[in-house]
Amino acid sequence: MPELAYPLCRQTVTLYHPDAAAGRVVRAVVTGAFLDRRVRVSATETGRARALAFVLVIPQRSARYGQDYTLEPGDRVLEGEGADVAWADWADFLPASVPGLCCVQYVDPKAAGGAPCHVEAGGWWTRAGSGAHSLTN
């Protein structure tokens, strides 16, 4: 099987994972990712609802999932190389208070030919923090 090409994966992102047992926020910078932020519009009973959404793709050749970084629902993603975040500041490290910050709601590792090829992650939320789950956790 030929190697998969990822021509859009040219961005640097910073991943933030809370480690409650250690009382710290683990920060990982990944080069060679794709982060797309957009507005998600859905029909409701009273009209339309707008929410922010994102999708993140990290090819295995850029960083190895589970070895070079951890990514789980509730983690945060920021385009570029972000600063360290102290454990005491984690509760306020939210998309509503940090421009460009995304909150992971799903993580989906993909494989091709039986081997890991990339991880897709994403999420959506409203200004109030609602989405697939609350962003205040």
N, C-alpha and C positions, 0 to 999 in steps of 0.2 A: 504494500500500500504506500503510495507517495505521501510525503510529509504535507500536512495541512498548511496553507498559507494564511497569515493573519495581517494583511496589509494595513488595516486600520489600527492595529495595536502598536501605537507609537507614543502613547502618553505615559507620564509618570503619575502614580497615585500613591496615597498614603492610606494604609489600613490600620484601624484602631480596634483592638480586641481587649475587652475587660477581663482581667484575671482576678476574680474575687478572692480566691484562696491566697494569692500572693499580695492582694491589695494594691494592684498596679494596673496600668493600661499598657499593653504591649503594642508597640508601633512598628510597622513594617513598611518600607518604601519599595515599591515595585515599579520597574521601568519596563516598558513594552506591553502596556495594557490598553484597553479601550473603555472609556467611560462616556456614556451618553446620557445627559440630563435633559428632560423635556417636560412639557405640561401634558397631563393626562386629563381628558374630558370624558365624562360619562353622563348618560341620561338618568335623570331622577324623576320622581313623581311631581316635583315642583319646577322642573327645568333642567338645567345642566349643572354638574358639579365639576369644579376644576381642582386638580391636585398636581403636585410635583411628582415626577417619577424618574427612575434611572435604571440603566442596565450597565453592568460591568463585565468585561471579558478579560480573563488573565490566561494566556497560553501557558502550557506546562513548560515550554522552553524559556519563558520569561521568569517564572518562579514556580517552584514545586509545592502544590497544595498539601498542607499537612506537614511539610518539612521546612520550607522557607517562610511560610505564613499560615496563620489560622484565620478562617473566615466563617462566621456563624450568624444566624439571625440576631439582630440587636447590635452587631458591630457597626462601625462607622467607616465611611470612605470619603476621602477628600482628594480632589485633583491637585497634582503637584506634590512637592515635598512639604508636608505639614510639620508643625512643631510637636514636641512631646506634649502629652496631656497627663497631668497628675491625677491620681486616683480620686482625690478630693474634688476635682473639677469634672469628673465623668458625668455626674447627674445633670449638669448644665451644658454638656457638650452635645447640643441638639441642632438639627437643621434650622429650627426657628431662631436660634441665636448665633449660629455660625454660617455665614454666607458660603454657599457651594457644598456644604456638608450633606452627605447622604446616609441614611440609615438602612442597613441590610435587613430585608425581610425574608429572602430566600437565597439559598446557595445550592447550585446544581452542577456537580462535577460531571463532565462529559468525557466519553471515551471513543476512540476510533480504532478499529482493528484490535480491540481488546486491551489497548493501552491508553492511559490518561492523555487527553489532548488539551483540554482547557476547562476552566471553571467559569460558569456564568452565575452572576448574582444580581439582585435587583430589589426594588421596593417602590412604594408610593406613599404619599402622605399629604394631608391638607395642612393649611397654615396653622390650624388648631392642634395638629399632631395626630390626627386620626388617619388610619389607613388599614393595612392588614392587621396591625396591632398598635398599641399605644407607643409613642416614641419617648415616653417619659420613664421607661423602665431602664 
